[in-house]
Amino acid sequence: MKEGIQKFFVHQLQDLYDAENQLIEALPKMAQACSSSKLRSAFEEHLRQTRNQVQRLEQIFQSMQEKPKGKKCKGMQGLIKEGEEVIKEDFEPEIRDAALICAAQKVEHYEISGYGSVRTFAELLGLNDAAELLQQTLDGEEATDQKLTQLAMESINKKAIRK
C-alpha cells in the first residue's frame, strides 16, 4: 500500500516540477506586459522564488533517488494559456494589469493546492525533510498570493475601475 502512495507522491512532484518550469518561461512575459512597476517587480520576485522552488523539488527527487523530470502539467499549461490570452487582449494598460493579477492568482491557487497535497503526503510517508521543503514552498506561494491581493486592492484594481 505504501509503495502505491509513494508512486503517486512522485507523480505529483513531477507534475509540480513541470508546472514550475512552465512558469519560469511564462513569468518574464507577464512581467513585460505590466504597466505597473510594482506588479512587474512582484512577477520578477516570483520568478526568483520559482527558481528556488524548482531547486527544492530537485533536492527532494535526489533524496528519493528519483530523476527530477516533469510529467506534462496540463493544468498549468491551461492557466498559462489564459495568461497569454490576457496579454494579447486589447485592454487598456490598467485593465491588463488587473487581468494579469487574476491570471496570476489562478496560478497561485493551483500551486497552493498542489503543494498542500504533496506536503501532506510527505508527512504521511515519513519524509520529514521533503515535507519541510514543501512547506517552505507552500508558504512562499501563499505569501505571493497575499502580495497580489494587496497590490490589487491598494492600487491596480482601483486604477482599472477608473478606466
C-alpha positions in Angstrom: 0.0 0.0 0.0 2.7 2.5 1.0 4.5 1.8 -2.3 1.4 2.8 -4.3 1.0 6.1 -2.4 4.8 6.8 -2.8 4.5 6.3 -6.5 1.5 8.7 -6.6 3.5 11.2 -4.5 6.4 11.1 -7.0 3.9 11.5 -9.8 2.5 14.7 -8.2 6.1 16.0 -7.6 6.8 15.5 -11.3 3.6 17.4 -12.2 4.6 20.3 -9.9 8.2 20.2 -11.3 6.9 20.7 -14.9 4.4 23.3 -13.7 7.2 25.4 -12.1 9.3 25.1 -15.2 6.5 26.2 -17.4 6.0 29.2 -15.0 9.7 30.1 -15.3 9.1 30.6 -19.0 5.8 32.5 -18.6 6.6 34.9 -15.8 9.0 37.1 -17.8 6.3 37.6 -20.4 3.8 38.5 -17.7 6.3 41.0 -16.2 7.0 42.6 -19.5 3.2 43.1 -20.2 2.7 45.1 -17.0 2.3 48.8 -16.9 2.6 48.9 -13.1 6.2 48.8 -11.9 5.0 47.3 -8.6 3.3 44.5 -10.4 6.3 43.9 -12.7 8.5 43.7 -9.6 6.1 41.2 -8.0 6.3 39.0 -11.1 10.1 39.3 -11.2 10.3 38.4 -7.5 8.1 35.4 -8.1 10.4 34.3 -10.9 13.3 34.2 -8.4 11.1 32.3 -5.9 10.0 29.8 -8.6 13.6 29.0 -9.5 14.2 28.3 -5.8 11.1 26.1 -5.7 12.5 24.1 -8.7 15.7 23.6 -6.7 13.8 22.4 -3.7 11.9 19.9 -5.8 15.2 18.7 -7.3 16.5 18.2 -3.8 13.5 16.1 -2.9 13.9 14.0 -6.1 17.6 13.4 -5.3 16.8 12.4 -1.7 14.4 9.8 -3.1 16.8 8.6 -5.8 14.3 9.8 -8.4 15.1 11.8 -11.6 13.9 15.4 -11.5 11.8 15.1 -14.6 8.5 16.7 -15.2 5.3 15.0 -16.3 3.5 17.5 -18.5 1.3 19.6 -16.2 -1.8 20.2 -18.3 -3.4 22.3 -15.6 -0.5 24.8 -15.6 -0.4 24.7 -19.3 -4.1 25.8 -19.4 -3.6 28.6 -16.8 -0.6 29.9 -18.7 -2.5 29.9 -21.9 -5.2 32.0 -20.2 -2.5 34.4 -19.1 -1.1 34.6 -22.6 -4.6 35.5 -23.9 -4.8 38.3 -21.3 -1.6 39.7 -22.7 -2.8 39.6 -26.3 -6.2 41.2 -25.5 -6.6 44.8 -26.5 -7.1 46.1 -22.9 -6.0 49.4 -21.6 -2.8 49.0 -19.6 -4.5 49.4 -16.2 -7.1 46.8 -17.1 -4.5 44.5 -18.4 -2.6 44.7 -15.1 -5.8 43.8 -13.2 -6.4 40.9 -15.6 -2.8 39.7 -15.1 -3.3 39.7 -11.3 -6.4 37.5 -11.9 -4.5 35.1 -14.1 -1.5 35.0 -11.7 -3.8 34.3 -8.7 -5.3 31.4 -10.5 -1.8 30.0 -10.9 -1.1 30.7 -7.2 -4.2 28.9 -6.1 -3.4 25.9 -8.3 0.1 25.8 -6.8 -1.1 26.2 -3.2 -3.5 23.2 -3.7 -0.7 21.1 -5.3 1.9 21.9 -2.7 -0.5 21.4 0.2 -1.4 18.0 -1.0 2.2 16.8 -1.6 3.3 18.2 1.7 0.6 16.2 3.5 1.7 13.0 1.6 5.3 13.6 2.5 4.3 13.9 6.2 2.2 10.7 6.0 5.1 8.9 4.3 7.5 10.0 7.0 9.5 12.1 4.5 10.1 14.9 7.0 12.8 16.7 5.1 10.7 16.7 2.0 7.7 17.9 4.0 9.7 20.8 5.4 10.9 21.8 1.9 7.4 21.6 0.5 6.1 23.7 3.4 8.6 26.4 2.6 7.3 26.4 -1.0 3.7 26.4 0.2 4.5 29.4 2.5 6.1 31.3 -0.4 3.1 30.6 -2.7 0.7 31.8 0.0 2.8 35.0 0.5 2.8 35.7 -3.2 -1.0 35.3 -3.4 -1.3 37.7 -0.5 1.0 40.2 -2.2 -1.0 40.1 -5.4 -4.2 40.6 -3.4 -2.7 43.6 -1.7 -1.5 45.1 -5.0 -4.9 44.6 -6.5 -6.8 46.1 -3.5 -4.4 49.1 -2.9 -3.8 50.3 -6.4 -4.2 48.1 -9.5 -7.9 47.4 -9.4 -8.7 50.9 -8.4 -6.9 52.2 -11.4 -8.7 49.7 -13.6 -12.1 50.7 -12.3 -11.4 54.3 -13.1 -10.9 53.4 -16.8 
